[in-house]
């Protein structure tokens, strides 16, 4: 027999609900006895990637719990900071600006301007990367649900601007940071290099003005302490200070070497 289960969602989860239900945050869903919460909750539109503690009729339960017909289930927001299996991320096509901001902080980030959803989900699983997206449908894919230890495989990114988004990611995961150690274009590691080795890639004015360079081990792009480095340093310092632990959370060199393409 088909019954109903009442789901009551914490305020941060209500954005996934139809607009008419967000104020109350309560949904009655059709429920066939024996169906676990890992299927019941997404049926209301809320991805398991965003779900924290579940309580059925006041009792703490897991996602495999099978509620009785008529049960009332309280669904909490994910607990922050959330653990991950590895400090590697992959971002969907709409989060290019966030990808560059994360790379500026030294995070291992994969991003492509033309990656499709199937490829994103497969790569996240194959490379043990946390998929970051604002696509609710993509988040509801079963392969992206948290593992048995509640470690994230995917996450919804809050905010419309890159600054809001990076603060949300840092708050959710509290990753170790190493500012100015990765290429913003491809995510490869930056290593010191001689001026002669990159001279053929530089404009004459840059050759005359600068002597210290780093180069990406992945794509070969050179970086140096360019004219707009002060703006980037201020941006990164602001992000680091806003992260859990503030400046004590930072790891990496204190003097950046950045070229004009750093945020291109």
HELIX and SHEET records of a PDB file:
HELIX    1   1 UNK A   11  UNK A   16  5                                   6    
HELIX    2   2 UNK A   19  UNK A   21  5                                   3    
HELIX    3   3 UNK A   37  UNK A   43  1                                   7    
HELIX    4   4 UNK A   48  UNK A   50  5                                   3    
HELIX    5   5 UNK A   93  UNK A   95  5                                   3    
HELIX    6   6 UNK A   96  UNK A  104  1                                   9    
HELIX    7   7 UNK A  117  UNK A  126  1                                  10    
HELIX    8   8 UNK A  136  UNK A  139  1                                   4    
HELIX    9   9 UNK A  142  UNK A  144  5                                   3    
HELIX   10  10 UNK A  162  UNK A  173  1                                  12    
HELIX   11  11 UNK A  195  UNK A  198  1                                   4    
HELIX   12  12 UNK A  199  UNK A  201  5                                   3    
HELIX   13  13 UNK A  204  UNK A  209  1                                   6    
HELIX   14  14 UNK A  229  UNK A  242  1                                  14    
HELIX   15  15 UNK A  246  UNK A  249  5                                   4    
SHEET    1   A 5 UNK A  26  UNK A  32  0                                        
SHEET    2   A 5 UNK A   2  UNK A   9 -1                                        
SHEET    3   A 5 UNK A  72  UNK A  77  1                                        
SHEET    4   A 5 UNK A  51  UNK A  56 -1                                        
SHEET    5   A 5 UNK A  59  UNK A  61 -1                                        
SHEET    1   B 4 UNK A 108  UNK A 111  0                                        
SHEET    2   B 4 UNK A  88  UNK A  91  1                                        
SHEET    3   B 4 UNK A 130  UNK A 133  1                                        
SHEET    4   B 4 UNK A 154  UNK A 156  1                                        
SHEET    1   C 3 UNK A 190  UNK A 193  0                                        
SHEET    2   C 3 UNK A 213  UNK A 216 -1                                        
SHEET    3   C 3 UNK A 222  UNK A 223 -1                                        
END                                                                             
